[in-house]
Amino acid sequence: MIEADTSDTALEIDTEASISTVRRWITQYRPIIDEKISRLKAMVIQVREKVVNEASLSAEQPMAMIHKLLKCLPAINYTNTIGAAYMYSNALAIPK
């Protein structure tokens, strides 16, 4: 799992919530995001038959990783990035 440094990230989020609340949100959602990243990597292998270059992802923030991985997959209509990650990661459960 990627280490979560919530200090800088929490300060960048524009919200009425307190910094401690935003840090708690980041801490709670980070494992979910990490799982979606792993599943998207698996989808790239399954759908595109191509291995993800880990070096190209290592310097990215989690949401940027998801955006980069989604670009490797066939386009789908979605309203938010996490929603698209959920759709693709749930597609892994559907047999070919």
BAFI-3210 file (N, C-alpha, C; in Angstrom, 3 decimals, decimal comma, padded with zeros to 6 digits):
// residues 96
n [1|2|3|4|5|6|7|8|9|10|11|12|13|14|15|16|17|18|19|20|21|22|23|24|25|26|27|28|29|30|31|32|33|34|35|36|37|38|39|40|41|42|43|44|45|46|47|48|49|50|51|52|53|54|55|56|57|58|59|60|61|62|63|64|65|66|67|68|69|70|71|72|73|74|75|76|77|78|79|80|81|82|83|84|85|86|87|88|89|90|91|92|93|94|95|96]
n.u [000,840|000,435|002,068|000,261|000,361|-001,113|-000,905|-000,054|-001,861|-004,399|-004,486|-004,735|-007,299|-010,333|-012,699|-015,377|-014,982|-013,067|-009,454|-008,612|-010,792|-010,737|-008,270|-008,925|-010,838|-009,195|-007,461|-009,300|-010,304|-008,108|-007,157|-009,204|-008,961|-006,377|-006,901|-008,601|-006,814|-005,067|-006,841|-007,525|-005,075|-004,954|-007,105|-006,133|-004,164|-005,782|-007,690|-006,280|-004,063|-001,537|001,195|001,309|003,433|005,130|006,981|006,229|003,994|004,718|005,480|003,186|000,215|-002,500|-005,094|-004,259|-002,940|-005,125|-006,474|-004,551|-004,482|-007,128|-007,077|-005,780|-007,623|-010,625|-012,781|-015,339|-018,531|-018,655|-019,282|-017,595|-014,209|-013,665|-016,012|-015,753|-013,506|-014,614|-016,542|-014,935|-013,340|-015,246|-016,010|-014,163|-015,139|-016,955|-017,447|-015,741]
n.v [-001,181|002,290|004,861|007,160|010,532|012,876|015,529|017,720|017,279|017,520|020,221|021,277|020,826|022,285|023,086|023,378|021,855|020,929|020,795|018,515|016,823|016,474|015,193|012,821|011,785|011,312|009,384|007,319|006,726|006,088|003,306|002,164|003,522|002,689|-000,020|000,172|001,214|-000,959|-002,833|-001,545|-001,637|-004,381|-004,621|-003,243|-005,013|-007,245|-006,281|-004,722|-006,231|-005,484|-004,493|-002,383|000,363|000,632|002,492|004,841|005,503|005,792|008,319|009,726|011,210|009,541|009,984|010,980|008,746|007,047|008,479|008,273|005,492|005,029|006,197|004,283|002,374|001,279|003,940|005,117|006,405|008,584|010,277|010,993|010,471|008,485|007,032|005,923|004,318|002,498|001,286|-000,005|-001,640|-003,287|-004,628|-006,608|-008,794|-009,888|-012,559|-013,396]
n.w [000,000|-000,647|001,081|003,023|002,998|004,554|005,253|003,451|001,336|002,531|003,059|000,535|-000,340|-001,094|001,032|003,424|005,598|008,497|008,760|010,138|009,756|006,976|006,750|008,085|006,304|004,070|005,120|005,625|003,053|001,532|001,522|-000,028|-002,451|-003,157|-003,598|-005,820|-007,685|-007,973|-009,069|-011,444|-012,762|-013,194|-014,937|-017,156|-017,975|-018,534|-020,457|-022,370|-022,729|-021,877|-019,896|-017,078|-016,731|-013,958|-013,029|-014,270|-012,881|-010,228|-009,203|-009,123|-007,686|-005,985|-007,294|-009,738|-010,677|-011,077|-013,096|-015,151|-015,534|-016,333|-018,833|-020,278|-020,758|-022,526|-023,486|-021,340|-020,347|-017,664|-014,558|-012,519|-011,452|-009,481|-009,650|-012,226|-011,781|-009,975|-011,648|-013,595|-011,917|-010,782|-013,018|-013,312|-011,986|-013,676|-015,785|-018,863]
ca.u [000,000|001,158|001,991|-000,606|000,803|-002,328|-000,675|-000,129|-003,068|-005,557|-004,461|-005,054|-008,712|-011,181|-013,934|-015,713|-014,606|-011,796|-008,296|-008,593|-011,828|-010,232|-007,237|-009,617|-011,404|-008,099|-007,001|-010,336|-010,511|-006,860|-007,122|-010,164|-008,341|-005,270|-007,483|-009,091|-005,635|-004,627|-007,806|-007,404|-003,875|-005,351|-007,973|-005,281|-003,561|-006,837|-008,365|-005,319|-002,949|-000,340|001,582|001,442|004,779|005,053|007,834|005,486|002,950|005,238|005,581|001,855|-000,738|-003,469|-006,114|-003,563|-002,727|-006,401|-006,690|-003,613|-004,926|-008,381|-006,728|-005,305|-008,777|-011,627|-013,536|-016,702|-019,124|-018,711|-019,400|-016,430|-013,101|-013,843|-017,099|-015,190|-012,648|-015,516|-017,135|-013,941|-012,897|-016,338|-016,069|-013,277|-015,926|-017,829|-016,695|-015,731]
ca.v [000,000|003,544|005,639|008,325|011,752|013,697|016,904|018,661|017,024|018,068|021,679|021,640|020,571|023,439|022,636|023,997|020,921|021,224|020,043|017,186|016,029|016,125|014,171|011,567|011,283|010,786|008,147|006,294|006,360|005,695|001,875|001,912|004,052|001,795|-001,230|000,501|001,337|-002,330|-003,470|-000,915|-002,214|-005,710|-004,431|-002,878|-006,278|-008,104|-005,709|-004,250|-007,175|-004,662|-004,315|-000,976|000,774|001,087|003,676|006,026|005,799|005,919|009,706|010,334|011,145|008,471|010,318|011,088|007,358|006,553|009,142|007,690|004,128|005,089|006,523|003,047|001,489|001,828|005,061|004,921|007,639|008,634|011,631|011,295|009,529|007,342|006,241|005,143|003,288|001,470|000,536|-000,924|-002,658|-004,252|-005,419|-007,767|-009,899|-010,379|-013,487|-013,085]
ca.w [000,000|-000,727|002,314|002,919|003,655|004,465|005,686|002,335|000,568|003,249|002,933|-000,844|-000,619|-000,812|001,671|004,703|006,667|009,159|008,264|010,764|009,092|005,648|006,966|008,415|005,050|003,249|005,762|005,461|001,663|000,878|001,189|-001,105|-003,672|-003,483|-004,166|-007,163|-008,538|-008,266|-009,971|-012,760|-013,376|-013,662|-016,102|-018,291|-018,422|-019,068|-021,623|-023,369|-022,782|-021,743|-018,498|-016,686|-016,339|-012,562|-012,853|-014,715|-011,893|-008,866|-008,748|-009,221|-006,586|-006,283|-008,293|-011,019|-011,102|-011,596|-014,390|-016,115|-015,819|-017,096|-020,221|-020,916|-020,948|-023,446|-022,926|-020,856|-019,838|-016,205|-014,033|-011,694|-011,597|-008,591|-010,230|-013,331|-011,179|-009,439|-012,755|-014,156|-010,947|-010,638|-014,248|-013,152|-011,462|-014,729|-016,641|-020,304]
c.u [000,881|000,985|001,145|-000,024|-000,335|-002,074|-000,802|-001,430|-004,285|-005,620|-004,874|-006,538|-009,545|-012,524|-014,154|-015,290|-013,260|-010,687|-008,284|-009,651|-011,348|-009,146|-007,864|-010,217|-010,322|-007,621|-008,004|-010,442|-009,260|-006,792|-008,066|-009,566|-007,195|-005,784|-007,966|-007,928|-005,139|-005,555|-007,749|-006,167|-004,203|-006,233|-007,151|-004,635|-004,603|-007,390|-007,375|-004,144|-001,618|-000,068|001,780|002,872|004,705|005,873|007,092|004,393|003,503|005,280|004,223|001,093|-001,800|-004,505|-005,481|-003,261|-004,000|-006,686|-005,818|-004,046|-006,215|-008,118|-006,241|-006,452|-009,755|-012,459|-014,928|-017,220|-019,180|-018,748|-018,258|-015,428|-013,270|-014,958|-016,600|-014,305|-013,493|-016,116|-016,148|-013,533|-013,987|-016,464|-015,158|-014,040|-016,816|-017,021|-016,777|-016,674]
c.v [001,238|004,295|006,889|009,484|012,743|015,163|017,906|018,511|017,650|019,579|022,146|021,508|021,759|022,952|023,410|023,126|021,310|020,362|018,635|016,270|015,574|015,062|012,813|010,952|010,634|009,454|007,014|005,815|005,866|004,186|001,510|002,355|003,135|000,499|-000,973|000,645|-000,056|-003,012|-002,859|-001,433|-003,597|-005,615|-004,069|-004,144|-007,140|-007,572|-005,354|-005,203|-006,445|-004,472|-002,830|-000,710|001,390|002,352|004,947|006,424|006,195|007,349|010,408|010,255|010,106|008,820|010,470|009,699|006,805|007,170|008,508|006,276|004,114|005,409|005,296|002,108|002,107|002,905|004,628|006,277|007,566|010,085|011,997|010,154|008,300|006,444|005,369|004,026|002,154|000,633|-000,459|-001,991|-003,691|-005,130|-006,633|-009,005|-010,542|-011,306|-013,073|-013,994]
c.w [000,000|000,591|002,108|003,711|003,510|004,764|004,550|001,566|001,231|003,117|001,543|-001,168|-000,156|-000,271|002,958|005,881|007,259|008,568|008,860|010,133|007,720|005,766|007,291|007,145|004,196|003,806|005,546|004,013|000,960|000,577|000,036|-002,436|-004,112|-004,118|-005,590|-008,133|-008,934|-009,254|-011,371|-013,493|-013,937|-014,898|-017,332|-018,858|-019,119|-020,393|-022,734|-023,589|-022,761|-020,255|-018,224|-016,254|-014,946|-012,329|-013,262|-013,729|-010,534|-008,340|-008,702|-007,896|-006,963|-007,355|-009,677|-011,564|-011,732|-012,958|-015,470|-016,505|-016,636|-018,564|-020,991|-021,271|-021,939|-022,745|-022,485|-020,396|-018,323|-015,746|-013,105|-011,769|-010,725|-009,113|-011,368|-012,801|-010,611|-010,566|-013,333|-013,166|-010,713|-011,871|-014,176|-012,691|-012,520|-015,639|-018,110|-021,048]
res [m|i|e|a|d|t|s|d|t|a|l|e|i|d|t|e|a|s|i|s|t|v|r|r|w|i|t|q|y|r|p|i|i|d|e|k|i|s|r|l|k|a|m|v|i|q|v|r|e|k|v|v|n|e|a|s|l|s|a|e|q|p|m|a|m|i|h|k|l|l|k|c|l|p|a|i|n|y|t|n|t|i|g|a|a|y|m|y|s|n|a|l|a|i|p|k]
***
